[in-house]
Structures are given as structure tokens and as C-alpha cells.
Amino acid sequence: MQIEETPLPGVVILTPKRFGDARGFFSESWNRRLLAEHGIEMDFVQDNHSVSEAVNTVRGLHFQAPPDAQDKLVRCGQGALFDVAVDIRKGSPTYGQWFGTELSAENGRQLLVPAGFLHGFATRAPHTEIIYKCTDYYAPQSDGAVRFDDPDIGIDWGLTGEAVLSDKDAAAPLLKDFDSPFIWQG
């Protein structure tokens, strides 16, 4: 498995090796022992799967607050998406900074988004499937969001039209109006 660091410490791109033949391919998307050898140790307890029908669907920027904070390992099962992590750990030298990368069924890349980061994505292809593992269970009382188009964060989502949003995401606060529950443990 290829492991790539990003400019945001803790946010990592994992690209599993694919073994292919005329039938298609086989890939090991998570291997606890292998990743522990590289300092990545997580206990995933829930897998989520969503489908976004339209191009330019944006989901995020989401988080789950402590004590229900989640690390996420995100991949694309079909289609393509632009996946983003934003540091919201108070006191972090990278607070408010973002990193994004394209995940697709074709490239097989995965993005590891640790607790303390907002997570969101924008679809690049119709009928895009997003599959992700979480280290804690969904807890609606701890669920939160920040505006995907916050000018202080300045994410270039690469949208080709108007964003397709949920009511929750359209009403999310700006980062400057948000009191993050996460503290940097540098």
C-alpha cells in the first residue's frame, strides 16, 4: 500500500495495490497490521455508504464532536469526487487550512481524515458512491457542520455549476462563527 503524507499532519492518502487480470482487480483497502507498522492505528466500528446522483453534489463540511469524534477513511466505489479535510483543532499551526484530493473508482485512492478535521466532498461524476469507515458510531447530538464555501477557508471545489446541497449544509455557520470543540495536542 502506498502511503502519502499531506501538508496537514495526520491527513494521509492511502493507495492500495491492485492486482488485476481480465476479470477486473482485487485490492486490500484496509490492513490493520500493515498500517500499524506505519504508525496508523485505528479501530473502525462503522462503515457508511452514500450515493450522490448529480455532479456538483457537495456534502460537508461535517464533523462529529467529542466524545463521539470520528476518524474517517474515505474512498470512492463508483464515479469520482473531490475529497477535502480542514483542520479545526484550536491552537494548531494549520488551523483553518485545507487539503483536497480526487478520489475515484479508477484511481483507488483513499483519504484518511482524523478527528479534529472537517470533512466534505464534491462529486465529479453522476451516480458517485462514497464508502467510508468511522472509528465511532454516528451520534446526532454531536453532529455539526461548517459552510463548504466559507471564504476564510477558501476551498477551490472545482464545481462546474451550482452546488447541490442539503438544507443542513446550506445553513451551516462560517468558521469565524464556529467554536471548535477540538484542541491541538501538538
SEDOKOL-885629 format. One record per atom (N, C-alpha, C): residue number from 1; residue in three letters; chain; x, y, z. Coordinates in nm, 3 decimals, always signed. Layout:
// residues N
    k    r  c       px       py       pz
  NUM  ALA  A        X        Y        Z
...
This chain:
// residues 186
    k    r  c       px       py       pz
    1  MET  A   +0.085   -0.118   +0.000
    1  MET  A   +0.000   +0.000   +0.000
    1  MET  A   +0.089   +0.123   +0.000
    2  GLN  A   +0.056   +0.218   -0.086
    2  GLN  A   +0.130   +0.344   -0.091
    2  GLN  A   +0.069   +0.438   +0.013
    3  ILE  A   +0.156   +0.501   +0.094
    3  ILE  A   +0.112   +0.593   +0.199
    3  ILE  A   +0.176   +0.728   +0.173
    4  GLU  A   +0.093   +0.831   +0.154
    4  GLU  A   +0.144   +0.965   +0.124
    4  GLU  A   +0.100   +1.062   +0.232
    5  GLU  A   +0.196   +1.134   +0.289
    5  GLU  A   +0.166   +1.242   +0.381
    5  GLU  A   +0.111   +1.360   +0.301
    6  THR  A   +0.034   +1.445   +0.367
    6  THR  A   -0.018   +1.567   +0.305
    6  THR  A   +0.034   +1.686   +0.386
    7  PRO  A   +0.009   +1.808   +0.342
    7  PRO  A   +0.053   +1.924   +0.420
    7  PRO  A   -0.016   +1.936   +0.557
    8  LEU  A   -0.124   +1.861   +0.579
    8  LEU  A   -0.193   +1.864   +0.708
    8  LEU  A   -0.154   +1.738   +0.786
    9  PRO  A   -0.076   +1.753   +0.894
    9  PRO  A   -0.032   +1.636   +0.970
    9  PRO  A   -0.151   +1.549   +1.015
   10  GLY  A   -0.141   +1.421   +0.987
   10  GLY  A   -0.247   +1.327   +1.023
   10  GLY  A   -0.340   +1.294   +0.908
   11  VAL  A   -0.353   +1.385   +0.813
   11  VAL  A   -0.434   +1.359   +0.694
   11  VAL  A   -0.342   +1.288   +0.594
   12  VAL  A   -0.381   +1.166   +0.555
   12  VAL  A   -0.293   +1.079   +0.478
   12  VAL  A   -0.370   +1.022   +0.358
   13  ILE  A   -0.302   +1.009   +0.245
   13  ILE  A   -0.358   +0.941   +0.129
   13  ILE  A   -0.305   +0.798   +0.129
   14  LEU  A   -0.398   +0.704   +0.125
   14  LEU  A   -0.362   +0.562   +0.117
   14  LEU  A   -0.406   +0.511   -0.019
   15  THR  A   -0.315   +0.451   -0.093
   15  THR  A   -0.350   +0.394   -0.222
   15  THR  A   -0.315   +0.245   -0.220
   16  PRO  A   -0.419   +0.162   -0.206
   16  PRO  A   -0.395   +0.018   -0.203
   16  PRO  A   -0.343   -0.033   -0.337
   17  LYS  A   -0.260   -0.135   -0.330
   17  LYS  A   -0.212   -0.201   -0.451
   17  LYS  A   -0.328   -0.279   -0.512
   18  ARG  A   -0.338   -0.275   -0.644
   18  ARG  A   -0.442   -0.351   -0.714
   18  ARG  A   -0.377   -0.465   -0.792
   19  PHE  A   -0.441   -0.580   -0.784
   19  PHE  A   -0.397   -0.697   -0.858
   19  PHE  A   -0.506   -0.727   -0.961
   20  GLY  A   -0.474   -0.706   -1.087
   20  GLY  A   -0.576   -0.717   -1.191
   20  GLY  A   -0.546   -0.824   -1.294
   21  ASP  A   -0.653   -0.865   -1.358
   21  ASP  A   -0.645   -0.954   -1.472
   21  ASP  A   -0.768   -0.929   -1.558
   22  ALA  A   -0.797   -1.017   -1.651
   22  ALA  A   -0.909   -0.998   -1.744
   22  ALA  A   -1.044   -0.985   -1.672
   23  ARG  A   -1.056   -1.037   -1.551
   23  ARG  A   -1.182   -1.031   -1.476
   23  ARG  A   -1.204   -0.897   -1.408
   24  GLY  A   -1.098   -0.821   -1.383
   24  GLY  A   -1.106   -0.697   -1.306
   24  GLY  A   -0.987   -0.688   -1.214
   25  PHE  A   -1.009   -0.650   -1.086
   25  PHE  A   -0.897   -0.639   -0.993
   25  PHE  A   -0.939   -0.681   -0.853
   26  PHE  A   -0.840   -0.707   -0.770
   26  PHE  A   -0.856   -0.729   -0.627
   26  PHE  A   -0.770   -0.627   -0.556
   27  SER  A   -0.822   -0.572   -0.444
   27  SER  A   -0.749   -0.472   -0.368
   27  SER  A   -0.781   -0.488   -0.220
   28  GLU  A   -0.681   -0.476   -0.138
   28  GLU  A   -0.699   -0.479   +0.007
   28  GLU  A   -0.706   -0.334   +0.054
   29  SER  A   -0.826   -0.285   +0.087
   29  SER  A   -0.843   -0.143   +0.118
   29  SER  A   -0.804   -0.106   +0.260
   30  TRP  A   -0.797   -0.202   +0.351
   30  TRP  A   -0.755   -0.175   +0.488
   30  TRP  A   -0.687   -0.298   +0.543
   31  ASN  A   -0.570   -0.280   +0.604
   31  ASN  A   -0.499   -0.388   +0.668
   31  ASN  A   -0.442   -0.332   +0.798
   32  ARG  A   -0.506   -0.367   +0.909
   32  ARG  A   -0.468   -0.310   +1.040
   32  ARG  A   -0.321   -0.331   +1.069
   33  ARG  A   -0.269   -0.451   +1.050
   33  ARG  A   -0.130   -0.483   +1.083
   33  ARG  A   -0.033   -0.401   +0.998
   34  LEU  A   -0.055   -0.398   +0.867
   34  LEU  A   +0.033   -0.323   +0.777
   34  LEU  A   +0.035   -0.175   +0.813
   35  LEU  A   -0.081   -0.118   +0.835
   35  LEU  A   -0.085   +0.026   +0.864
   35  LEU  A   -0.031   +0.058   +1.002
   36  ALA  A   -0.048   -0.032   +1.099
   36  ALA  A   +0.010   -0.012   +1.232
   36  ALA  A   +0.162   -0.004   +1.223
   37  GLU  A   +0.220   -0.080   +1.130
   37  GLU  A   +0.365   -0.073   +1.109
   37  GLU  A   +0.409   +0.065   +1.063
   38  HIS  A   +0.315   +0.143   +1.008
   38  HIS  A   +0.343   +0.280   +0.963
   38  HIS  A   +0.286   +0.384   +1.059
   39  GLY  A   +0.250   +0.341   +1.179
   39  GLY  A   +0.201   +0.433   +1.281
   39  GLY  A   +0.055   +0.472   +1.269
   40  ILE  A   -0.020   +0.404   +1.183
   40  ILE  A   -0.163   +0.433   +1.167
   40  ILE  A   -0.240   +0.322   +1.236
   41  GLU  A   -0.293   +0.354   +1.354
   41  GLU  A   -0.366   +0.255   +1.433
   41  GLU  A   -0.505   +0.309   +1.463
   42  MET  A   -0.605   +0.240   +1.411
   42  MET  A   -0.745   +0.282   +1.429
   42  MET  A   -0.833   +0.160   +1.441
   43  ASP  A   -0.937   +0.176   +1.518
   43  ASP  A   -1.035   +0.070   +1.534
   43  ASP  A   -1.165   +0.119   +1.472
   44  PHE  A   -1.191   +0.076   +1.350
   44  PHE  A   -1.313   +0.118   +1.281
   44  PHE  A   -1.431   +0.037   +1.332
   45  VAL  A   -1.544   +0.107   +1.359
   45  VAL  A   -1.662   +0.041   +1.416
   45  VAL  A   -1.786   +0.054   +1.328
   46  GLN  A   -1.778   +0.138   +1.225
   46  GLN  A   -1.896   +0.161   +1.141
   46  GLN  A   -1.851   +0.192   +1.000
   47  ASP  A   -1.918   +0.132   +0.901
   47  ASP  A   -1.895   +0.165   +0.760
   47  ASP  A   -2.018   +0.236   +0.708
   48  ASN  A   -1.996   +0.342   +0.630
   48  ASN  A   -2.105   +0.417   +0.569
   48  ASN  A   -2.090   +0.415   +0.418
   49  HIS  A   -2.203   +0.424   +0.350
   49  HIS  A   -2.205   +0.419   +0.204
   49  HIS  A   -2.312   +0.517   +0.158
   50  SER  A   -2.275   +0.612   +0.075
   50  SER  A   -2.375   +0.704   +0.022
   50  SER  A   -2.357   +0.715   -0.129
   51  VAL  A   -2.465   +0.749   -0.196
   51  VAL  A   -2.464   +0.771   -0.340
   51  VAL  A   -2.515   +0.912   -0.366
   52  SER  A   -2.444   +0.983   -0.449
   52  SER  A   -2.487   +1.116   -0.492
   52  SER  A   -2.513   +1.107   -0.642
   53  GLU  A   -2.636   +1.135   -0.680
   53  GLU  A   -2.677   +1.118   -0.820
   53  GLU  A   -2.620   +1.226   -0.912
   54  ALA  A   -2.617   +1.350   -0.864
   54  ALA  A   -2.581   +1.462   -0.952
   54  ALA  A   -2.436   +1.505   -0.936
   55  VAL  A   -2.374   +1.548   -1.048
   55  VAL  A   -2.245   +1.614   -1.044
   55  VAL  A   -2.264   +1.745   -0.967
   56  ASN  A   -2.162   +1.788   -0.894
   56  ASN  A   -2.162   +1.911   -0.813
   56  ASN  A   -2.240   +1.895   -0.682
   57  THR  A   -2.272   +1.770   -0.643
   57  THR  A   -2.329   +1.749   -0.511
   57  THR  A   -2.217   +1.770   -0.410
   58  VAL  A   -2.242   +1.856   -0.311
   58  VAL  A   -2.145   +1.881   -0.205
   58  VAL  A   -2.205   +1.831   -0.074
   59  ARG  A   -2.131   +1.749   -0.005
   59  ARG  A   -2.169   +1.703   +0.129
   59  ARG  A   -2.058   +1.747   +0.222
   60  GLY  A   -2.094   +1.830   +0.318
   60  GLY  A   -1.994   +1.881   +0.413
   60  GLY  A   -2.000   +2.032   +0.418
   61  LEU  A   -1.922   +2.079   +0.501
   61  LEU  A   -1.809   +2.024   +0.575
   61  LEU  A   -1.858   +1.974   +0.711
   62  HIS  A   -1.843   +1.847   +0.740
   62  HIS  A   -1.901   +1.785   +0.858
   62  HIS  A   -1.796   +1.744   +0.961
   63  PHE  A   -1.842   +1.729   +1.085
   63  PHE  A   -1.760   +1.675   +1.193
   63  PHE  A   -1.853   +1.613   +1.296
   64  GLN  A   -1.793   +1.536   +1.383
   64  GLN  A   -1.865   +1.485   +1.499
   64  GLN  A   -1.780   +1.520   +1.620
   65  ALA  A   -1.838   +1.594   +1.716
   65  ALA  A   -1.765   +1.647   +1.831
   65  ALA  A   -1.734   +1.539   +1.935
   66  PRO  A   -1.628   +1.561   +2.014
   66  PRO  A   -1.602   +1.471   +2.126
   66  PRO  A   -1.722   +1.472   +2.221
   67  PRO  A   -1.753   +1.364   +2.286
   67  PRO  A   -1.674   +1.240   +2.297
   67  PRO  A   -1.702   +1.142   +2.184
   68  ASP  A   -1.771   +1.185   +2.081
   68  ASP  A   -1.810   +1.098   +1.969
   68  ASP  A   -1.732   +1.126   +1.843
   69  ALA  A   -1.616   +1.191   +1.856
   69  ALA  A   -1.536   +1.229   +1.739
   69  ALA  A   -1.497   +1.105   +1.658
   70  GLN  A   -1.487   +1.124   +1.528
   70  GLN  A   -1.459   +1.013   +1.436
   70  GLN  A   -1.337   +1.040   +1.350
   71  ASP  A   -1.252   +0.939   +1.337
   71  ASP  A   -1.155   +0.933   +1.228
   71  ASP  A   -1.231   +0.867   +1.113
   72  LYS  A   -1.201   +0.907   +0.990
   72  LYS  A   -1.270   +0.850   +0.874
   72  LYS  A   -1.167   +0.808   +0.769
   73  LEU  A   -1.194   +0.697   +0.705
   73  LEU  A   -1.117   +0.653   +0.590
   73  LEU  A   -1.214   +0.648   +0.473
   74  VAL  A   -1.195   +0.739   +0.377
   74  VAL  A   -1.291   +0.763   +0.270
   74  VAL  A   -1.237   +0.711   +0.137
   75  ARG  A   -1.326   +0.644   +0.061
   75  ARG  A   -1.290   +0.601   -0.074
   75  ARG  A   -1.411   +0.612   -0.165
   76  CYS  A   -1.387   +0.601   -0.292
   76  CYS  A   -1.492   +0.613   -0.392
   76  CYS  A   -1.513   +0.477   -0.458
   77  GLY  A   -1.635   +0.425   -0.452
   77  GLY  A   -1.665   +0.295   -0.511
   77  GLY  A   -1.703   +0.304   -0.658
   78  GLN  A   -1.762   +0.416   -0.697
   78  GLN  A   -1.803   +0.437   -0.836
   78  GLN  A   -1.804   +0.587   -0.862
   79  GLY  A   -1.760   +0.627   -0.981
   79  GLY  A   -1.759   +0.769   -1.015
   79  GLY  A   -1.632   +0.837   -0.968
   80  ALA  A   -1.644   +0.965   -0.929
   80  ALA  A   -1.529   +1.044   -0.886
   80  ALA  A   -1.576   +1.156   -0.797
   81  LEU  A   -1.490   +1.194   -0.703
   81  LEU  A   -1.522   +1.303   -0.610
   81  LEU  A   -1.395   +1.376   -0.571
   82  PHE  A   -1.412   +1.499   -0.526
   82  PHE  A   -1.303   +1.578   -0.471
   82  PHE  A   -1.325   +1.577   -0.321
   83  ASP  A   -1.233   +1.515   -0.247
   83  ASP  A   -1.247   +1.495   -0.103
   83  ASP  A   -1.159   +1.595   -0.028
   84  VAL  A   -1.214   +1.653   +0.080
   84  VAL  A   -1.147   +1.764   +0.149
   84  VAL  A   -1.146   +1.742   +0.300
   85  ALA  A   -1.034   +1.778   +0.361
   85  ALA  A   -1.020   +1.783   +0.507
   85  ALA  A   -0.976   +1.924   +0.545
   86  VAL  A   -1.033   +1.979   +0.654
   86  VAL  A   -0.999   +2.112   +0.704
   86  VAL  A   -0.965   +2.100   +0.852
   87  ASP  A   -0.848   +2.151   +0.891
   87  ASP  A   -0.805   +2.145   +1.031
   87  ASP  A   -0.887   +2.243   +1.115
   88  ILE  A   -0.955   +2.191   +1.219
   88  ILE  A   -1.031   +2.279   +1.310
   88  ILE  A   -0.988   +2.258   +1.456
   89  ARG  A   -0.862   +2.218   +1.477
   89  ARG  A   -0.809   +2.198   +1.612
   89  ARG  A   -0.755   +2.333   +1.662
   90  LYS  A   -0.819   +2.386   +1.767
   90  LYS  A   -0.774   +2.514   +1.823
   90  LYS  A   -0.627   +2.506   +1.862
   91  GLY  A   -0.550   +2.608   +1.824
   91  GLY  A   -0.409   +2.613   +1.855
   91  GLY  A   -0.319   +2.543   +1.754
   92  SER  A   -0.376   +2.475   +1.656
   92  SER  A   -0.296   +2.404   +1.556
   92  SER  A   -0.230   +2.505   +1.463
   93  PRO  A   -0.105   +2.480   +1.426
   93  PRO  A   -0.040   +2.570   +1.330
   93  PRO  A   -0.105   +2.567   +1.192
   94  THR  A   -0.188   +2.466   +1.165
   94  THR  A   -0.256   +2.458   +1.035
   94  THR  A   -0.408   +2.481   +1.050
   95  TYR  A   -0.449   +2.543   +1.161
   95  TYR  A   -0.592   +2.569   +1.183
   95  TYR  A   -0.652   +2.644   +1.064
   96  GLY  A   -0.767   +2.595   +1.016
   96  GLY  A   -0.837   +2.659   +0.905
   96  GLY  A   -0.782   +2.626   +0.768
   97  GLN  A   -0.671   +2.553   +0.761
   97  GLN  A   -0.614   +2.515   +0.631
   97  GLN  A   -0.680   +2.387   +0.582
   98  TRP  A   -0.683   +2.372   +0.451
   98  TRP  A   -0.749   +2.257   +0.391
   98  TRP  A   -0.657   +2.183   +0.297
   99  PHE  A   -0.692   +2.057   +0.276
   99  PHE  A   -0.626   +1.974   +0.176
   99  PHE  A   -0.735   +1.899   +0.102
  100  GLY  A   -0.722   +1.888   -0.030
  100  GLY  A   -0.817   +1.814   -0.109
  100  GLY  A   -0.748   +1.729   -0.213
  101  THR  A   -0.813   +1.619   -0.248
  101  THR  A   -0.760   +1.529   -0.350
  101  THR  A   -0.874   +1.457   -0.419
  102  GLU  A   -0.851   +1.419   -0.544
  102  GLU  A   -0.954   +1.344   -0.616
  102  GLU  A   -0.948   +1.197   -0.578
  103  LEU  A   -1.062   +1.144   -0.542
  103  LEU  A   -1.079   +1.001   -0.520
  103  LEU  A   -1.173   +0.951   -0.628
  104  SER  A   -1.138   +0.839   -0.689
  104  SER  A   -1.224   +0.784   -0.793
  104  SER  A   -1.220   +0.633   -0.788
  105  ALA  A   -1.318   +0.572   -0.851
  105  ALA  A   -1.317   +0.427   -0.863
  105  ALA  A   -1.194   +0.384   -0.943
  106  GLU  A   -1.153   +0.467   -1.036
  106  GLU  A   -1.040   +0.435   -1.122
  106  GLU  A   -0.906   +0.444   -1.048
  107  ASN  A   -0.883   +0.552   -0.969
  107  ASN  A   -0.751   +0.568   -0.907
  107  ASN  A   -0.736   +0.492   -0.775
  108  GLY  A   -0.846   +0.451   -0.713
  108  GLY  A   -0.839   +0.369   -0.592
  108  GLY  A   -0.784   +0.437   -0.469
  109  ARG  A   -0.760   +0.567   -0.475
  109  ARG  A   -0.705   +0.640   -0.360
  109  ARG  A   -0.808   +0.648   -0.248
  110  GLN  A   -0.757   +0.658   -0.124
  110  GLN  A   -0.840   +0.678   -0.006
  110  GLN  A   -0.782   +0.794   +0.073
  111  LEU  A   -0.868   +0.869   +0.142
  111  LEU  A   -0.820   +0.978   +0.227
  111  LEU  A   -0.853   +0.946   +0.371
  112  LEU  A   -0.751   +0.950   +0.455
  112  LEU  A   -0.768   +0.930   +0.599
  112  LEU  A   -0.784   +1.067   +0.663
  113  VAL  A   -0.902   +1.090   +0.722
  113  VAL  A   -0.935   +1.218   +0.783
  113  VAL  A   -0.949   +1.197   +0.933
  114  PRO  A   -0.852   +1.244   +1.013
  114  PRO  A   -0.859   +1.221   +1.157
  114  PRO  A   -0.963   +1.310   +1.226
  115  ALA  A   -1.002   +1.271   +1.346
  115  ALA  A   -1.085   +1.356   +1.431
  115  ALA  A   -1.014   +1.491   +1.446
  116  GLY  A   -1.092   +1.598   +1.454
  116  GLY  A   -1.035   +1.732   +1.463
  116  GLY  A   -1.027   +1.802   +1.328
  117  PHE  A   -1.078   +1.733   +1.226
  117  PHE  A   -1.081   +1.790   +1.091
  117  PHE  A   -1.224   +1.785   +1.039
  118  LEU  A   -1.264   +1.892   +0.969
  118  LEU  A   -1.389   +1.888   +0.894
  118  LEU  A   -1.367   +1.797   +0.774
  119  HIS  A   -1.476   +1.736   +0.728
  119  HIS  A   -1.467   +1.653   +0.609
  119  HIS  A   -1.581   +1.687   +0.515
  120  GLY  A   -1.551   +1.691   +0.386
  120  GLY  A   -1.654   +1.713   +0.286
  120  GLY  A   -1.606   +1.667   +0.150
  121  PHE  A   -1.700   +1.658   +0.056
  121  PHE  A   -1.663   +1.621   -0.080
  121  PHE  A   -1.761   +1.680   -0.179
  122  ALA  A   -1.713   +1.690   -0.302
  122  ALA  A   -1.795   +1.733   -0.416
  122  ALA  A   -1.784   +1.628   -0.524
  123  THR  A   -1.898   +1.590   -0.581
  123  THR  A   -1.896   +1.486   -0.683
  123  THR  A   -1.852   +1.543   -0.818
  124  ARG  A   -1.776   +1.463   -0.890
  124  ARG  A   -1.726   +1.499   -1.022
  124  ARG  A   -1.796   +1.420   -1.132
  125  ALA  A   -1.869   +1.315   -1.094
  125  ALA  A   -1.935   +1.229   -1.192
  125  ALA  A   -2.074   +1.194   -1.140
  126  PRO  A   -2.168   +1.166   -1.231
  126  PRO  A   -2.300   +1.124   -1.185
  126  PRO  A   -2.292   +0.988   -1.115
  127  HIS  A   -2.387   +0.964   -1.028
  127  HIS  A   -2.401   +0.839   -0.954
  127  HIS  A   -2.268   +0.799   -0.887
  128  THR  A   -2.215   +0.892   -0.807
  128  THR  A   -2.089   +0.867   -0.737
  128  THR  A   -2.116   +0.804   -0.601
  129  GLU  A   -2.046   +0.693   -0.575
  129  GLU  A   -2.059   +0.621   -0.448
  129  GLU  A   -1.941   +0.655   -0.358
  130  ILE  A   -1.974   +0.689   -0.234
  130  ILE  A   -1.873   +0.719   -0.134
  130  ILE  A   -1.886   +0.614   -0.025
  131  ILE  A   -1.775   +0.552   +0.008
  131  ILE  A   -1.772   +0.447   +0.110
  131  ILE  A   -1.668   +0.490   +0.213
  132  TYR  A   -1.707   +0.494   +0.341
  132  TYR  A   -1.608   +0.532   +0.441
  132  TYR  A   -1.628   +0.460   +0.572
  133  LYS  A   -1.514   +0.436   +0.636
  133  LYS  A   -1.507   +0.371   +0.766
  133  LYS  A   -1.496   +0.480   +0.873
  134  CYS  A   -1.554   +0.454   +0.991
  134  CYS  A   -1.551   +0.550   +1.101
  134  CYS  A   -1.506   +0.481   +1.229
  135  THR  A   -1.435   +0.554   +1.314
  135  THR  A   -1.387   +0.497   +1.440
  135  THR  A   -1.485   +0.516   +1.555
  136  ASP  A   -1.597   +0.582   +1.532
  136  ASP  A   -1.703   +0.591   +1.633
  136  ASP  A   -1.836   +0.587   +1.561
  137  TYR  A   -1.939   +0.557   +1.638
  137  TYR  A   -2.073   +0.545   +1.582
  137  TYR  A   -2.133   +0.682   +1.557
  138  TYR  A   -2.227   +0.691   +1.464
  138  TYR  A   -2.298   +0.815   +1.440
  138  TYR  A   -2.371   +0.858   +1.566
  139  ALA  A   -2.354   +0.983   +1.605
  139  ALA  A   -2.417   +1.038   +1.725
  139  ALA  A   -2.479   +1.173   +1.687
  140  PRO  A   -2.610   +1.177   +1.661
  140  PRO  A   -2.672   +1.301   +1.613
  140  PRO  A   -2.651   +1.420   +1.706
  141  GLN  A   -2.639   +1.396   +1.836
  141  GLN  A   -2.620   +1.506   +1.931
  141  GLN  A   -2.482   +1.570   +1.918
  142  SER  A   -2.388   +1.503   +1.850
  142  SER  A   -2.252   +1.553   +1.834
  142  SER  A   -2.222   +1.596   +1.690
  143  ASP  A   -2.321   +1.586   +1.605
  143  ASP  A   -2.306   +1.616   +1.463
  143  ASP  A   -2.301   +1.766   +1.440
  144  GLY  A   -2.212   +1.811   +1.352
  144  GLY  A   -2.204   +1.953   +1.321
  144  GLY  A   -2.148   +1.977   +1.182
  145  ALA  A   -2.151   +2.104   +1.141
  145  ALA  A   -2.105   +2.140   +1.007
  145  ALA  A   -2.057   +2.284   +1.003
  146  VAL  A   -1.975   +2.314   +0.905
  146  VAL  A   -1.928   +2.449   +0.872
  146  VAL  A   -1.953   +2.467   +0.723
  147  ARG  A   -1.980   +2.590   +0.681
  147  ARG  A   -2.012   +2.619   +0.540
  147  ARG  A   -1.902   +2.571   +0.446
  148  PHE  A   -1.944   +2.502   +0.342
  148  PHE  A   -1.850   +2.449   +0.243
  148  PHE  A   -1.782   +2.560   +0.164
  149  ASP  A   -1.851   +2.675   +0.148
  149  ASP  A   -1.799   +2.784   +0.066
  149  ASP  A   -1.750   +2.902   +0.150
  150  ASP  A   -1.709   +2.874   +0.273
  150  ASP  A   -1.658   +2.979   +0.363
  150  ASP  A   -1.538   +3.047   +0.298
  151  PRO  A   -1.546   +3.180   +0.276
  151  PRO  A   -1.435   +3.249   +0.209
  151  PRO  A   -1.307   +3.251   +0.292
  152  ASP  A   -1.317   +3.238   +0.424
  152  ASP  A   -1.196   +3.235   +0.507
  152  ASP  A   -1.120   +3.104   +0.491
  153  ILE  A   -1.189   +2.996   +0.456
  153  ILE  A   -1.121   +2.869   +0.429
  153  ILE  A   -1.073   +2.868   +0.284
  154  GLY  A   -1.160   +2.908   +0.191
  154  GLY  A   -1.120   +2.927   +0.052
  154  GLY  A   -1.096   +2.799   -0.027
  155  ILE  A   -1.179   +2.699   -0.005
  155  ILE  A   -1.162   +2.574   -0.080
  155  ILE  A   -1.202   +2.595   -0.226
  156  ASP  A   -1.117   +2.551   -0.316
  156  ASP  A   -1.149   +2.551   -0.459
  156  ASP  A   -1.207   +2.413   -0.490
  157  TRP  A   -1.338   +2.403   -0.488
  157  TRP  A   -1.406   +2.275   -0.507
  157  TRP  A   -1.405   +2.229   -0.653
  158  GLY  A   -1.374   +2.318   -0.745
  158  GLY  A   -1.373   +2.281   -0.886
  158  GLY  A   -1.512   +2.250   -0.941
  159  LEU  A   -1.614   +2.316   -0.885
  159  LEU  A   -1.750   +2.291   -0.930
  159  LEU  A   -1.769   +2.344   -1.072
  160  THR  A   -1.852   +2.273   -1.148
  160  THR  A   -1.880   +2.314   -1.285
  160  THR  A   -2.019   +2.375   -1.298
  161  GLY  A   -2.084   +2.395   -1.186
  161  GLY  A   -2.218   +2.454   -1.181
  161  GLY  A   -2.253   +2.482   -1.036
  162  GLU  A   -2.379   +2.510   -1.012
  162  GLU  A   -2.424   +2.539   -0.876
  162  GLU  A   -2.416   +2.415   -0.788
  163  ALA  A   -2.374   +2.434   -0.663
  163  ALA  A   -2.363   +2.323   -0.568
  163  ALA  A   -2.501   +2.269   -0.534
  164  VAL  A   -2.512   +2.137   -0.529
  164  VAL  A   -2.633   +2.070   -0.484
  164  VAL  A   -2.610   +2.039   -0.337
  165  LEU  A   -2.691   +2.102   -0.248
  165  LEU  A   -2.669   +2.095   -0.103
  165  LEU  A   -2.791   +2.044   -0.029
  166  SER  A   -2.768   +1.988   +0.088
  166  SER  A   -2.877   +1.960   +0.181
  166  SER  A   -2.914   +2.090   +0.252
  167  ASP  A   -3.031   +2.095   +0.314
  167  ASP  A   -3.071   +2.212   +0.391
  167  ASP  A   -2.972   +2.236   +0.505
  168  LYS  A   -2.928   +2.129   +0.570
  168  LYS  A   -2.831   +2.139   +0.681
  168  LYS  A   -2.703   +2.207   +0.634
  169  ASP  A   -2.650   +2.163   +0.520
  169  ASP  A   -2.524   +2.219   +0.472
  169  ASP  A   -2.540   +2.363   +0.425
  170  ALA  A   -2.654   +2.396   +0.367
  170  ALA  A   -2.679   +2.533   +0.322
  170  ALA  A   -2.689   +2.630   +0.439
  171  ALA  A   -2.730   +2.581   +0.557
  171  ALA  A   -2.749   +2.665   +0.674
  171  ALA  A   -2.631   +2.661   +0.771
  172  ALA  A   -2.525   +2.590   +0.739
  172  ALA  A   -2.411   +2.575   +0.830
  172  ALA  A   -2.344   +2.710   +0.854
  173  PRO  A   -2.286   +2.728   +0.974
  173  PRO  A   -2.219   +2.855   +1.005
  173  PRO  A   -2.082   +2.867   +0.938
  174  LEU  A   -2.032   +2.988   +0.934
  174  LEU  A   -1.896   +3.014   +0.887
  174  LEU  A   -1.797   +2.973   +0.996
  175  LEU  A   -1.673   +2.948   +0.959
  175  LEU  A   -1.570   +2.909   +1.055
  175  LEU  A   -1.552   +3.016   +1.163
  176  LYS  A   -1.558   +3.144   +1.126
  176  LYS  A   -1.538   +3.251   +1.225
  176  LYS  A   -1.650   +3.256   +1.329
  177  ASP  A   -1.764   +3.198   +1.299
  177  ASP  A   -1.878   +3.196   +1.392
  177  ASP  A   -1.891   +3.060   +1.463
  178  PHE  A   -1.789   +2.978   +1.451
  178  PHE  A   -1.792   +2.842   +1.500
  178  PHE  A   -1.692   +2.827   +1.613
  179  ASP  A   -1.733   +2.769   +1.724
  179  ASP  A   -1.645   +2.742   +1.838
  179  ASP  A   -1.606   +2.594   +1.833
  180  SER  A   -1.488   +2.567   +1.784
  180  SER  A   -1.446   +2.428   +1.765
  180  SER  A   -1.430   +2.356   +1.899
  181  PRO  A   -1.480   +2.233   +1.907
  181  PRO  A   -1.464   +2.153   +2.028
  181  PRO  A   -1.330   +2.077   +2.032
  182  PHE  A   -1.245   +2.097   +1.931
  182  PHE  A   -1.120   +2.022   +1.920
  182  PHE  A   -1.000   +2.109   +1.961
  183  ILE  A   -0.907   +2.050   +2.032
  183  ILE  A   -0.784   +2.119   +2.076
  183  ILE  A   -0.665   +2.044   +2.017
  184  TRP  A   -0.570   +2.119   +1.961
  184  TRP  A   -0.450   +2.061   +1.907
  184  TRP  A   -0.364   +2.007   +2.021
  185  GLN  A   -0.316   +1.885   +2.004
  185  GLN  A   -0.234   +1.821   +2.105
  185  GLN  A   -0.089   +1.812   +2.058
  186  GLY  A   -0.035   +1.924   +2.008
  186  GLY  A   +0.098   +1.923   +1.949
  186  GLY  A   +0.205   +1.890   +2.045
